[in-house]
Amino acid sequence: MALLYSLVQWGRQAGPVPELIDWYLADLVCLPLVLGLVLMAQRMAGQSPDWKLPWWHGLTGMVAYALYFEGVLPHLNSGAVADPRDALGYLLGWVLFELLINRRCAKNCSVNSATR
């Protein structure tokens, strides 16, 4: 996800990026990146490698991001714009996290293997 976002940022320097990607990619990759970091931190802090982030933690994060960035922030910052489609991007990002990232670690997998 981070690589995809970085490629789009690099592409902006080379020329125009399709509007749909330019406007909604950050919303789509936000929660997979944030929740992926939370998952990694929990495993590094002592959770077993097969521990998964509970689905309701991700759902709570999605609702919090949508409420803050689409509900609260536009009233506090004139540069912020409330766009309900951004909330859809957060929702799809959470679903991607649940389907692709929030998985149990394979056999013989160690989160702290780099430090051993």
C-alpha positions as CSV (number, residue, x, y, z in Angstrom):
1,M,0.0,0.0,0.0
2,A,2.8,2.4,0.9
3,L,4.6,1.6,-2.3
4,L,1.4,2.3,-4.4
5,Y,1.0,5.6,-2.6
6,S,4.6,6.5,-3.2
7,L,4.4,5.7,-6.9
8,V,1.4,8.0,-7.3
9,Q,3.3,10.8,-5.5
10,W,6.2,10.3,-7.8
11,G,3.9,10.2,-10.8
12,R,2.5,13.6,-9.8
13,Q,5.9,15.1,-10.5
14,A,6.0,13.5,-14.0
15,G,2.6,14.7,-15.0
16,P,-1.1,14.6,-14.2
17,V,-2.5,11.7,-12.3
18,P,-6.1,10.5,-13.0
19,E,-8.4,12.5,-10.7
20,L,-10.1,9.4,-9.1
21,I,-6.6,8.2,-8.0
22,D,-5.4,11.6,-7.0
23,W,-8.5,12.3,-4.9
24,Y,-9.2,9.0,-3.2
25,L,-6.0,6.9,-3.0
26,A,-4.8,8.4,0.3
27,D,-8.2,7.6,1.9
28,L,-8.1,4.0,0.5
29,V,-4.5,3.3,1.8
30,C,-4.8,5.2,5.1
31,L,-6.3,2.5,7.3
32,P,-4.3,-0.5,5.8
33,L,-1.1,1.5,6.7
34,V,-2.2,2.7,10.1
35,L,-3.8,-0.6,11.2
36,G,-0.9,-2.6,9.7
37,L,1.4,-0.6,12.0
38,V,-0.8,-1.2,15.0
39,L,-0.8,-4.9,14.2
40,M,3.0,-5.0,13.8
41,A,3.4,-3.0,17.1
42,Q,1.2,-5.4,19.0
43,R,3.1,-8.4,17.8
44,M,6.4,-6.8,18.5
45,A,5.2,-5.9,22.0
46,G,4.5,-9.5,22.9
47,Q,1.4,-10.7,21.1
48,S,2.0,-14.0,19.4
49,P,2.7,-14.0,15.6
50,D,-0.7,-15.5,14.9
51,W,-2.5,-12.8,16.8
52,K,-5.0,-10.8,14.7
53,L,-6.3,-7.3,15.4
54,P,-9.9,-7.7,16.4
55,W,-12.3,-6.6,13.6
56,W,-14.0,-4.1,15.9
57,H,-10.7,-2.3,16.5
58,G,-10.4,-1.6,12.7
59,L,-14.1,-0.7,12.5
60,T,-13.7,1.8,15.4
61,G,-10.6,3.3,13.6
62,M,-12.5,3.6,10.4
63,V,-15.4,5.4,12.1
64,A,-13.0,7.7,14.0
65,Y,-11.2,8.7,10.9
66,A,-14.4,9.3,9.0
67,L,-16.0,11.4,11.8
68,Y,-12.9,13.5,12.4
69,F,-11.7,14.1,8.8
70,E,-15.1,14.4,7.2
71,G,-17.2,15.7,10.1
72,V,-15.1,17.7,12.5
73,L,-12.0,19.0,10.6
74,P,-13.9,20.8,7.9
75,H,-15.5,23.0,10.6
76,L,-12.1,23.8,12.1
77,N,-10.0,24.2,9.0
78,S,-11.1,26.1,5.9
79,G,-8.8,24.0,3.7
80,A,-10.5,20.8,4.7
81,V,-13.5,19.6,2.7
82,A,-16.1,17.1,3.8
83,D,-16.6,14.5,1.2
84,P,-18.7,11.4,2.0
85,R,-16.8,9.5,-0.7
86,D,-13.7,9.8,1.5
87,A,-15.5,7.8,4.2
88,L,-16.2,5.1,1.6
89,G,-12.5,5.1,0.9
90,Y,-11.8,4.5,4.6
91,L,-14.4,1.7,4.7
92,L,-12.8,0.0,1.6
93,G,-9.4,0.4,3.1
94,W,-10.5,-1.3,6.3
95,V,-12.0,-4.1,4.3
96,L,-8.7,-4.5,2.4
97,F,-6.8,-4.6,5.7
98,E,-9.1,-7.3,7.0
99,L,-8.9,-9.4,3.8
100,L,-5.2,-9.0,2.9
101,I,-3.2,-7.9,6.0
102,N,-4.9,-8.9,9.2
103,R,-3.9,-12.6,8.9
104,R,-2.3,-15.1,11.2
105,C,1.4,-15.5,10.6
106,A,2.5,-18.6,8.8
107,K,4.3,-21.4,10.5
108,N,7.8,-20.8,11.7
109,C,7.2,-17.0,11.4
110,S,8.8,-14.7,14.0
111,V,8.0,-11.0,14.2
112,N,11.2,-10.4,16.2
113,S,13.4,-12.6,13.9
114,A,15.4,-9.5,12.8
115,T,16.5,-8.9,16.4
116,R,17.5,-12.5,17.2
